[in-house]
Amino acid sequence: MARAFLALLVVLNAVVLLGQVWPEGAPPFARWVNVAFLVLTMARFLGELRRPPRPRA
């Protein structure tokens, strides 16, 4: 599940980057992709912060 979530974030990041590099080529739903990417990334970061640290081997 974590790999699928990270894959989704990579795809959304690619769309966001495309919109920044080539604004004329951005899809009409680019604004919603930006918002979704920011929300999902924030959720991932908060989840990582709440998880207890793993012991080092």
N, C-alpha and C positions, 0 to 999 in steps of 0.2 A: 504494500500500500504506500509506503514512504517513497519508493522509487517512482511509482505512478504519479504521486503528487509532485515530486521534483521534476519529472518529465513535463507535466502540465505547466509548471512555473517556467521551465526553459522555453517552451513553445510561446507562452505569453510574453516572456522577455524578448524573444525574437521579433514578435509583432510590434512590441513597444519600441524596440531599437529601430526597426524598419521605418516606423512612423517618425522617429527623430532624424534619421539619416535622409529619408526621402519622403517628406510630408505629402507630396502630391500623390504618391503611390499608396498611402495609408488607406485601409478599408474604411467604409462609412461607420463601422462600429468600433473604431479605434479608441474612442473615448472610454467606452465601457470596458474594453480590454485593459486599458491603463488602470482604471479603477479596480477591476478584478485582480490584476496583478499586484497592486499595492495592498489590497485587503488580504489576499492569500499569502503574500510574503510576510506581512505583519503577523498573521496567524501562525505561520511557521516559526518565525523568530520568537514569538511569545511562548509557543510550545517548547522550543528548545531551552528557553530561559527557565521554564517551570520544571523541566525534567532534572532529576538529581544528577550530579556529575558521575561519570563512569570511573571506576577505579583504574588506575594505570597498572599495566602488567610489568 
